[in-house]
Each structure stands twice: as C-alpha cells, then as structure tokens.
Amino acid sequence: MTASKMEEKLRKLDVPVIAGVDKDEILFDLRTVAEDEFSFIVEGLKQIQN
C-alpha cells in the first residue's frame, strides 16, 4: 500500500488519525499527540491493514 493510500485510510477512520506523507513515507508529528492518544495510532494502523 502506498503512503498516500495509507494516509487516506487513516484519515477516514471512525477516530481519524492525521499523518503526513513525504517521499512515499507516512509521517506522524508526535509532538501533537498526547501520551494517551498513541493507542489510536496503533489501533488505526491495525485496522487499515485488514
């Protein structure tokens, strides 16, 4: 799956996960994520792999 497609799927989740794309790599700005929100990223990544 391309990084752009991954970013699109993450954005469309019930709890959207916002990421960026650069040189076909997905990027998360962890400075904007609270510690208790990391699980949303992990769960989102699991969901889009199915």
PDB file of N, CA, C, O and CB in Angstrom:
ATOM      1  N   MET A   1       0.851  -1.164   0.000  1.00  0.00           N
ATOM      2  CA  MET A   1       0.000   0.000   0.000  1.00  0.00           C
ATOM      3  C   MET A   1       0.903   1.235   0.000  1.00  0.00           C
ATOM      4  O   MET A   1       1.900   1.290   0.720  1.00  0.00           O
ATOM      5  CB  MET A   1      -0.971  -0.007   1.225  1.00  0.00           C
ATOM      6  N   THR A   2       0.544   2.203  -0.801  1.00  0.00           N
ATOM      7  CA  THR A   2       1.348   3.429  -0.840  1.00  0.00           C
ATOM      8  C   THR A   2       1.095   4.260   0.416  1.00  0.00           C
ATOM      9  O   THR A   2       0.077   4.102   1.090  1.00  0.00           O
ATOM     10  CB  THR A   2       1.024   4.259  -2.111  1.00  0.00           C
ATOM     11  N   ALA A   3       2.024   5.128   0.709  1.00  0.00           N
ATOM     12  CA  ALA A   3       1.876   6.006   1.866  1.00  0.00           C
ATOM     13  C   ALA A   3       0.659   6.911   1.701  1.00  0.00           C
ATOM     14  O   ALA A   3      -0.040   7.188   2.676  1.00  0.00           O
ATOM     15  CB  ALA A   3       3.146   6.852   2.068  1.00  0.00           C
ATOM     16  N   SER A   4       0.400   7.370   0.494  1.00  0.00           N
ATOM     17  CA  SER A   4      -0.766   8.235   0.248  1.00  0.00           C
ATOM     18  C   SER A   4      -2.071   7.501   0.531  1.00  0.00           C
ATOM     19  O   SER A   4      -2.989   8.063   1.129  1.00  0.00           O
ATOM     20  CB  SER A   4      -0.761   8.745  -1.202  1.00  0.00           C
ATOM     21  N   LYS A   5      -2.150   6.254   0.105  1.00  0.00           N
ATOM     22  CA  LYS A   5      -3.354   5.457   0.359  1.00  0.00           C
ATOM     23  C   LYS A   5      -3.500   5.185   1.852  1.00  0.00           C
ATOM     24  O   LYS A   5      -4.609   5.233   2.385  1.00  0.00           O
ATOM     25  CB  LYS A   5      -3.306   4.126  -0.427  1.00  0.00           C
ATOM     26  N   MET A   6      -2.403   4.903   2.521  1.00  0.00           N
ATOM     27  CA  MET A   6      -2.416   4.665   3.957  1.00  0.00           C
ATOM     28  C   MET A   6      -2.909   5.915   4.697  1.00  0.00           C
ATOM     29  O   MET A   6      -3.739   5.821   5.601  1.00  0.00           O
ATOM     30  CB  MET A   6      -1.008   4.261   4.450  1.00  0.00           C
ATOM     31  N   GLU A   7      -2.397   7.068   4.311  1.00  0.00           N
ATOM     32  CA  GLU A   7      -2.801   8.336   4.936  1.00  0.00           C
ATOM     33  C   GLU A   7      -4.289   8.570   4.739  1.00  0.00           C
ATOM     34  O   GLU A   7      -4.977   9.007   5.662  1.00  0.00           O
ATOM     35  CB  GLU A   7      -1.995   9.518   4.354  1.00  0.00           C
ATOM     36  N   GLU A   8      -4.788   8.285   3.550  1.00  0.00           N
ATOM     37  CA  GLU A   8      -6.214   8.462   3.256  1.00  0.00           C
ATOM     38  C   GLU A   8      -7.070   7.554   4.134  1.00  0.00           C
ATOM     39  O   GLU A   8      -8.073   7.995   4.696  1.00  0.00           O
ATOM     40  CB  GLU A   8      -6.495   8.178   1.771  1.00  0.00           C
ATOM     41  N   LYS A   9      -6.680   6.294   4.253  1.00  0.00           N
ATOM     42  CA  LYS A   9      -7.431   5.345   5.076  1.00  0.00           C
ATOM     43  C   LYS A   9      -7.405   5.746   6.550  1.00  0.00           C
ATOM     44  O   LYS A   9      -8.424   5.645   7.233  1.00  0.00           O
ATOM     45  CB  LYS A   9      -6.865   3.931   4.908  1.00  0.00           C
ATOM     46  N   LEU A  10      -6.260   6.197   7.045  1.00  0.00           N
ATOM     47  CA  LEU A  10      -6.167   6.632   8.439  1.00  0.00           C
ATOM     48  C   LEU A  10      -7.090   7.820   8.700  1.00  0.00           C
ATOM     49  O   LEU A  10      -7.731   7.899   9.747  1.00  0.00           O
ATOM     50  CB  LEU A  10      -4.718   7.001   8.791  1.00  0.00           C
ATOM     51  N   ARG A  11      -7.149   8.726   7.755  1.00  0.00           N
ATOM     52  CA  ARG A  11      -7.972   9.932   7.897  1.00  0.00           C
ATOM     53  C   ARG A  11      -9.460   9.596   7.917  1.00  0.00           C
ATOM     54  O   ARG A  11     -10.247  10.334   8.510  1.00  0.00           O
ATOM     55  CB  ARG A  11      -7.678  10.913   6.760  1.00  0.00           C
ATOM     56  N   LYS A  12      -9.861   8.491   7.278  1.00  0.00           N
ATOM     57  CA  LYS A  12     -11.272   8.121   7.167  1.00  0.00           C
ATOM     58  C   LYS A  12     -11.759   7.193   8.285  1.00  0.00           C
ATOM     59  O   LYS A  12     -12.916   6.774   8.271  1.00  0.00           O
ATOM     60  CB  LYS A  12     -11.508   7.461   5.843  1.00  0.00           C
ATOM     61  N   LEU A  13     -10.902   6.871   9.242  1.00  0.00           N
ATOM     62  CA  LEU A  13     -11.305   6.009  10.350  1.00  0.00           C
ATOM     63  C   LEU A  13     -12.346   6.706  11.218  1.00  0.00           C
ATOM     64  O   LEU A  13     -12.502   7.925  11.149  1.00  0.00           O
ATOM     65  CB  LEU A  13     -10.085   5.611  11.198  1.00  0.00           C
ATOM     66  N   ASP A  14     -13.069   5.918  12.048  1.00  0.00           N
ATOM     67  CA  ASP A  14     -14.036   6.500  12.988  1.00  0.00           C
ATOM     68  C   ASP A  14     -13.373   7.536  13.883  1.00  0.00           C
ATOM     69  O   ASP A  14     -13.937   8.599  14.140  1.00  0.00           O
ATOM     70  CB  ASP A  14     -14.680   5.402  13.846  1.00  0.00           C
ATOM     71  N   VAL A  15     -12.178   7.221  14.355  1.00  0.00           N
ATOM     72  CA  VAL A  15     -11.341   8.196  15.064  1.00  0.00           C
ATOM     73  C   VAL A  15     -10.199   8.509  14.100  1.00  0.00           C
ATOM     74  O   VAL A  15      -9.225   7.760  14.034  1.00  0.00           O
ATOM     75  CB  VAL A  15     -10.807   7.639  16.483  1.00  0.00           C
ATOM     76  N   PRO A  16     -10.310   9.612  13.352  1.00  0.00           N
ATOM     77  CA  PRO A  16      -9.303   9.913  12.329  1.00  0.00           C
ATOM     78  C   PRO A  16      -7.898  10.042  12.910  1.00  0.00           C
ATOM     79  O   PRO A  16      -7.697  10.622  13.977  1.00  0.00           O
ATOM     80  CB  PRO A  16      -9.669  11.192  11.605  1.00  0.00           C
ATOM     81  N   VAL A  17      -6.942   9.490  12.185  1.00  0.00           N
ATOM     82  CA  VAL A  17      -5.529   9.639  12.527  1.00  0.00           C
ATOM     83  C   VAL A  17      -4.915  10.492  11.421  1.00  0.00           C
ATOM     84  O   VAL A  17      -4.908  10.104  10.253  1.00  0.00           O
ATOM     85  CB  VAL A  17      -4.792   8.229  12.670  1.00  0.00           C
ATOM     86  N   ILE A  18      -4.404  11.649  11.802  1.00  0.00           N
ATOM     87  CA  ILE A  18      -3.865  12.593  10.830  1.00  0.00           C
ATOM     88  C   ILE A  18      -2.358  12.379  10.711  1.00  0.00           C
ATOM     89  O   ILE A  18      -1.633  12.383  11.705  1.00  0.00           O
ATOM     90  CB  ILE A  18      -4.186  14.060  11.237  1.00  0.00           C
ATOM     91  N   ALA A  19      -1.912  12.195   9.486  1.00  0.00           N
ATOM     92  CA  ALA A  19      -0.491  11.967   9.215  1.00  0.00           C
ATOM     93  C   ALA A  19      -0.111  12.767   7.977  1.00  0.00           C
ATOM     94  O   ALA A  19      -0.970  13.303   7.276  1.00  0.00           O
ATOM     95  CB  ALA A  19      -0.180  10.440   9.017  1.00  0.00           C
ATOM     96  N   GLY A  20       1.165  12.836   7.727  1.00  0.00           N
ATOM     97  CA  GLY A  20       1.668  13.477   6.520  1.00  0.00           C
ATOM     98  C   GLY A  20       2.381  12.451   5.661  1.00  0.00           C
ATOM     99  O   GLY A  20       2.667  11.339   6.106  1.00  0.00           O
ATOM    100  N   VAL A  21       2.662  12.833   4.435  1.00  0.00           N
ATOM    101  CA  VAL A  21       3.372  11.952   3.507  1.00  0.00           C
ATOM    102  C   VAL A  21       4.517  12.733   2.897  1.00  0.00           C
ATOM    103  O   VAL A  21       4.343  13.867   2.452  1.00  0.00           O
ATOM    104  CB  VAL A  21       2.420  11.397   2.400  1.00  0.00           C
ATOM    105  N   ASP A  22       5.694  12.116   2.878  1.00  0.00           N
ATOM    106  CA  ASP A  22       6.870  12.713   2.251  1.00  0.00           C
ATOM    107  C   ASP A  22       7.697  11.596   1.637  1.00  0.00           C
ATOM    108  O   ASP A  22       8.087  10.655   2.328  1.00  0.00           O
ATOM    109  CB  ASP A  22       7.713  13.538   3.279  1.00  0.00           C
ATOM    110  N   LYS A  23       7.962  11.695   0.353  1.00  0.00           N
ATOM    111  CA  LYS A  23       8.776  10.701  -0.361  1.00  0.00           C
ATOM    112  C   LYS A  23       8.250   9.286  -0.136  1.00  0.00           C
ATOM    113  O   LYS A  23       9.017   8.363   0.137  1.00  0.00           O
ATOM    114  CB  LYS A  23      10.240  10.789   0.088  1.00  0.00           C
ATOM    115  N   ASP A  24       6.932   9.131  -0.254  1.00  0.00           N
ATOM    116  CA  ASP A  24       6.230   7.860  -0.078  1.00  0.00           C
ATOM    117  C   ASP A  24       6.470   7.232   1.295  1.00  0.00           C
ATOM    118  O   ASP A  24       6.499   6.008   1.430  1.00  0.00           O
ATOM    119  CB  ASP A  24       6.653   6.891  -1.154  1.00  0.00           C
ATOM    120  N   GLU A  25       6.639   8.070   2.298  1.00  0.00           N
ATOM    121  CA  GLU A  25       6.716   7.620   3.691  1.00  0.00           C
ATOM    122  C   GLU A  25       5.638   8.345   4.477  1.00  0.00           C
ATOM    123  O   GLU A  25       5.384   9.531   4.265  1.00  0.00           O
ATOM    124  CB  GLU A  25       8.138   7.883   4.308  1.00  0.00           C
ATOM    125  N   ILE A  26       5.007   7.611   5.390  1.00  0.00           N
ATOM    126  CA  ILE A  26       3.991   8.227   6.232  1.00  0.00           C
ATOM    127  C   ILE A  26       4.667   8.801   7.468  1.00  0.00           C
ATOM    128  O   ILE A  26       5.539   8.167   8.063  1.00  0.00           O
ATOM    129  CB  ILE A  26       2.887   7.202   6.625  1.00  0.00           C
ATOM    130  N   LEU A  27       4.258  10.003   7.847  1.00  0.00           N
ATOM    131  CA  LEU A  27       4.892  10.709   8.958  1.00  0.00           C
ATOM    132  C   LEU A  27       3.851  11.103   9.995  1.00  0.00           C
ATOM    133  O   LEU A  27       2.777  11.597   9.655  1.00  0.00           O
ATOM    134  CB  LEU A  27       5.644  11.953   8.455  1.00  0.00           C
ATOM    135  N   PHE A  28       4.179  10.881  11.258  1.00  0.00           N
ATOM    136  CA  PHE A  28       3.339  11.315  12.365  1.00  0.00           C
ATOM    137  C   PHE A  28       4.106  12.371  13.140  1.00  0.00           C
ATOM    138  O   PHE A  28       5.268  12.164  13.490  1.00  0.00           O
ATOM    139  CB  PHE A  28       2.932  10.116  13.287  1.00  0.00           C
ATOM    140  N   ASP A  29       3.466  13.505  13.411  1.00  0.00           N
ATOM    141  CA  ASP A  29       4.095  14.546  14.229  1.00  0.00           C
ATOM    142  C   ASP A  29       3.741  14.249  15.678  1.00  0.00           C
ATOM    143  O   ASP A  29       2.710  14.697  16.180  1.00  0.00           O
ATOM    144  CB  ASP A  29       3.624  15.998  13.805  1.00  0.00           C
ATOM    145  N   LEU A  30       4.601  13.494  16.342  1.00  0.00           N
ATOM    146  CA  LEU A  30       4.304  13.029  17.696  1.00  0.00           C
ATOM    147  C   LEU A  30       4.289  14.153  18.720  1.00  0.00           C
ATOM    148  O   LEU A  30       3.849  13.953  19.852  1.00  0.00           O
ATOM    149  CB  LEU A  30       5.306  11.992  18.109  1.00  0.00           C
ATOM    150  N   ARG A  31       4.764  15.329  18.338  1.00  0.00           N
ATOM    151  CA  ARG A  31       4.661  16.481  19.245  1.00  0.00           C
ATOM    152  C   ARG A  31       3.207  16.892  19.433  1.00  0.00           C
ATOM    153  O   ARG A  31       2.867  17.560  20.410  1.00  0.00           O
ATOM    154  CB  ARG A  31       5.478  17.671  18.708  1.00  0.00           C
ATOM    155  N   THR A  32       2.356  16.495  18.504  1.00  0.00           N
ATOM    156  CA  THR A  32       0.944  16.878  18.568  1.00  0.00           C
ATOM    157  C   THR A  32       0.063  15.768  19.132  1.00  0.00           C
ATOM    158  O   THR A  32      -1.160  15.907  19.160  1.00  0.00           O
ATOM    159  CB  THR A  32       0.451  17.263  17.190  1.00  0.00           C
ATOM    160  N   VAL A  33       0.667  14.673  19.579  1.00  0.00           N
ATOM    161  CA  VAL A  33      -0.084  13.527  20.085  1.00  0.00           C
ATOM    162  C   VAL A  33       0.160  13.392  21.581  1.00  0.00           C
ATOM    163  O   VAL A  33       1.299  13.267  22.031  1.00  0.00           O
ATOM    164  CB  VAL A  33       0.317  12.222  19.341  1.00  0.00           C
ATOM    165  N   ALA A  34      -0.933  13.419  22.347  1.00  0.00           N
ATOM    166  CA  ALA A  34      -0.822  13.207  23.792  1.00  0.00           C
ATOM    167  C   ALA A  34      -0.518  11.733  24.057  1.00  0.00           C
ATOM    168  O   ALA A  34      -0.852  10.863  23.253  1.00  0.00           O
ATOM    169  CB  ALA A  34      -2.132  13.644  24.528  1.00  0.00           C
ATOM    170  N   GLU A  35       0.110  11.475  25.177  1.00  0.00           N
ATOM    171  CA  GLU A  35       0.515  10.101  25.503  1.00  0.00           C
ATOM    172  C   GLU A  35      -0.668   9.136  25.473  1.00  0.00           C
ATOM    173  O   GLU A  35      -0.528   8.002  25.016  1.00  0.00           O
ATOM    174  CB  GLU A  35       1.177  10.061  26.880  1.00  0.00           C
ATOM    175  N   ASP A  36      -1.818   9.571  25.950  1.00  0.00           N
ATOM    176  CA  ASP A  36      -2.985   8.683  25.973  1.00  0.00           C
ATOM    177  C   ASP A  36      -3.637   8.519  24.596  1.00  0.00           C
ATOM    178  O   ASP A  36      -4.611   7.777  24.467  1.00  0.00           O
ATOM    179  CB  ASP A  36      -4.010   9.212  26.956  1.00  0.00           C
ATOM    180  N   GLU A  37      -3.123   9.190  23.576  1.00  0.00           N
ATOM    181  CA  GLU A  37      -3.651   9.071  22.216  1.00  0.00           C
ATOM    182  C   GLU A  37      -2.832   8.129  21.329  1.00  0.00           C
ATOM    183  O   GLU A  37      -3.252   7.828  20.212  1.00  0.00           O
ATOM    184  CB  GLU A  37      -3.710  10.434  21.577  1.00  0.00           C
ATOM    185  N   PHE A  38      -1.684   7.663  21.795  1.00  0.00           N
ATOM    186  CA  PHE A  38      -0.850   6.763  20.991  1.00  0.00           C
ATOM    187  C   PHE A  38      -1.612   5.499  20.586  1.00  0.00           C
ATOM    188  O   PHE A  38      -1.406   4.965  19.496  1.00  0.00           O
ATOM    189  CB  PHE A  38       0.414   6.381  21.767  1.00  0.00           C
ATOM    190  N   SER A  39      -2.485   5.030  21.464  1.00  0.00           N
ATOM    191  CA  SER A  39      -3.236   3.808  21.155  1.00  0.00           C
ATOM    192  C   SER A  39      -4.131   3.995  19.931  1.00  0.00           C
ATOM    193  O   SER A  39      -4.389   3.029  19.213  1.00  0.00           O
ATOM    194  CB  SER A  39      -4.084   3.387  22.360  1.00  0.00           C
ATOM    195  N   PHE A  40      -4.611   5.220  19.677  1.00  0.00           N
ATOM    196  CA  PHE A  40      -5.425   5.470  18.485  1.00  0.00           C
ATOM    197  C   PHE A  40      -4.607   5.243  17.214  1.00  0.00           C
ATOM    198  O   PHE A  40      -5.117   4.715  16.226  1.00  0.00           O
ATOM    199  CB  PHE A  40      -5.988   6.905  18.508  1.00  0.00           C
ATOM    200  N   ILE A  41      -3.352   5.640  17.245  1.00  0.00           N
ATOM    201  CA  ILE A  41      -2.481   5.437  16.083  1.00  0.00           C
ATOM    202  C   ILE A  41      -2.240   3.945  15.861  1.00  0.00           C
ATOM    203  O   ILE A  41      -2.348   3.451  14.739  1.00  0.00           O
ATOM    204  CB  ILE A  41      -1.132   6.177  16.271  1.00  0.00           C
ATOM    205  N   VAL A  42      -1.917   3.240  16.933  1.00  0.00           N
ATOM    206  CA  VAL A  42      -1.651   1.799  16.832  1.00  0.00           C
ATOM    207  C   VAL A  42      -2.889   1.064  16.321  1.00  0.00           C
ATOM    208  O   VAL A  42      -2.796   0.251  15.401  1.00  0.00           O
ATOM    209  CB  VAL A  42      -1.216   1.226  18.203  1.00  0.00           C
ATOM    210  N   GLU A  43      -4.045   1.350  16.918  1.00  0.00           N
ATOM    211  CA  GLU A  43      -5.277   0.680  16.501  1.00  0.00           C
ATOM    212  C   GLU A  43      -5.653   1.050  15.071  1.00  0.00           C
ATOM    213  O   GLU A  43      -6.126   0.203  14.313  1.00  0.00           O
ATOM    214  CB  GLU A  43      -6.421   1.035  17.450  1.00  0.00           C
ATOM    215  N   GLY A  44      -5.446   2.301  14.703  1.00  0.00           N
ATOM    216  CA  GLY A  44      -5.730   2.734  13.341  1.00  0.00           C
ATOM    217  C   GLY A  44      -4.875   1.995  12.331  1.00  0.00           C
ATOM    218  O   GLY A  44      -5.368   1.568  11.287  1.00  0.00           O
ATOM    219  N   LEU A  45      -3.596   1.845  12.638  1.00  0.00           N
ATOM    220  CA  LEU A  45      -2.699   1.115  11.737  1.00  0.00           C
ATOM    221  C   LEU A  45      -3.118  -0.348  11.605  1.00  0.00           C
ATOM    222  O   LEU A  45      -3.042  -0.927  10.522  1.00  0.00           O
ATOM    223  CB  LEU A  45      -1.251   1.202  12.240  1.00  0.00           C
ATOM    224  N   LYS A  46      -3.559  -0.939  12.708  1.00  0.00           N
ATOM    225  CA  LYS A  46      -4.042  -2.326  12.654  1.00  0.00           C
ATOM    226  C   LYS A  46      -5.283  -2.433  11.772  1.00  0.00           C
ATOM    227  O   LYS A  46      -5.400  -3.356  10.967  1.00  0.00           O
ATOM    228  CB  LYS A  46      -4.355  -2.846  14.074  1.00  0.00           C
ATOM    229  N   GLN A  47      -6.208  -1.485  11.928  1.00  0.00           N
ATOM    230  CA  GLN A  47      -7.464  -1.528  11.173  1.00  0.00           C
ATOM    231  C   GLN A  47      -7.236  -1.428   9.672  1.00  0.00           C
ATOM    232  O   GLN A  47      -7.879  -2.146   8.905  1.00  0.00           O
ATOM    233  CB  GLN A  47      -8.381  -0.407  11.624  1.00  0.00           C
ATOM    234  N   ILE A  48      -6.350  -0.567   9.244  1.00  0.00           N
ATOM    235  CA  ILE A  48      -6.183  -0.374   7.801  1.00  0.00           C
ATOM    236  C   ILE A  48      -5.391  -1.501   7.151  1.00  0.00           C
ATOM    237  O   ILE A  48      -5.374  -1.605   5.925  1.00  0.00           O
ATOM    238  CB  ILE A  48      -5.495   0.946   7.531  1.00  0.00           C
ATOM    239  N   GLN A  49      -4.742  -2.337   7.932  1.00  0.00           N
ATOM    240  CA  GLN A  49      -4.004  -3.474   7.373  1.00  0.00           C
ATOM    241  C   GLN A  49      -4.929  -4.626   7.014  1.00  0.00           C
ATOM    242  O   GLN A  49      -4.536  -5.522   6.266  1.00  0.00           O
ATOM    243  CB  GLN A  49      -2.947  -3.952   8.357  1.00  0.00           C
ATOM    244  N   ASN A  50      -6.142  -4.617   7.532  1.00  0.00           N
ATOM    245  CA  ASN A  50      -7.105  -5.712   7.264  1.00  0.00           C
ATOM    246  C   ASN A  50      -7.847  -5.494   5.980  1.00  0.00           C
ATOM    247  O   ASN A  50      -8.687  -6.311   5.606  1.00  0.00           O
ATOM    248  CB  ASN A  50      -8.104  -5.847   8.402  1.00  0.00           C
TER     249      ASN A  50
END
